[in-house]
Amino acid sequence: MKNKLTYIIDDDKLTVKLMSILISKSKFCEEIHSFNNAQFAIDKLKENWNDSAILPDAILLDLNMPVMDGWQFLDEFIHLPIKKEISIFIMTSSIDPADIEMAKKYDVIKDYIMKPITANKLDMLCKLISEIN
C-alpha cells in the first residue's frame, strides 16, 4: 500500500461504489473520501491546503460532472498553494481525442485512464505513484 488517502471525485454513485470496492480489495490506499461534486472536493482542499497530513495522496477525477466538471476542478486546483505532491488521475469514459490532448496540458495529471476501472489498472496506478514518491 502506497497511499494513505485517496479522493474519488465522480458524480456517478455506482461508479464510486465499484471503485471503492476495488480500491479496498487491492489495498490501493488506507482511506477513501468520495465527492459526488467537484466543488465539494475543491472546497475541502482549500480548507486543508496547508496541512499535508490530511491532504490526499491521490485523486481519481472524472471529467464530465454537473456543477463543476473535471477541467474546472483542475483549473482551480493548480492555483492552490499546496506543497504536497498529489497524484491526479483522470478516470473517465470519454474517448474524445480533445479530452486526451487537453489532459496532456496539465502537469498535475499523472495519467488518463478509461473506465471501467479494473484491478489491473489500479495496480498500474500503484506503480506510477511509487515511482513518483
Number of C-alpha atoms within 10 A of each C-alpha: 10 15 18 17 19 24 19 27 28 25 21 14 12 10 15 18 13 14 20 19 12 16 21 14 11 16 17 23 18 13 15 20 13 20 20 17 21 27 19 15 20 21 11 13 18 15 11 14 17 15 12 14 11 12 21 22 21 25 22 21 27 27 22 16 17 13 11 15 19 21 19 14 19 19 11 12 16 12 8 13 10 17 10 14 14 20 20 23 20 22 22 20 14 17 11 8 9 9 14 15 11 10 19 13 9 14 9 16 17 19 17 19 21 15 15 12 17 15 14 10 13 18 15 11 19 20 11 14 18 11 8 11 11
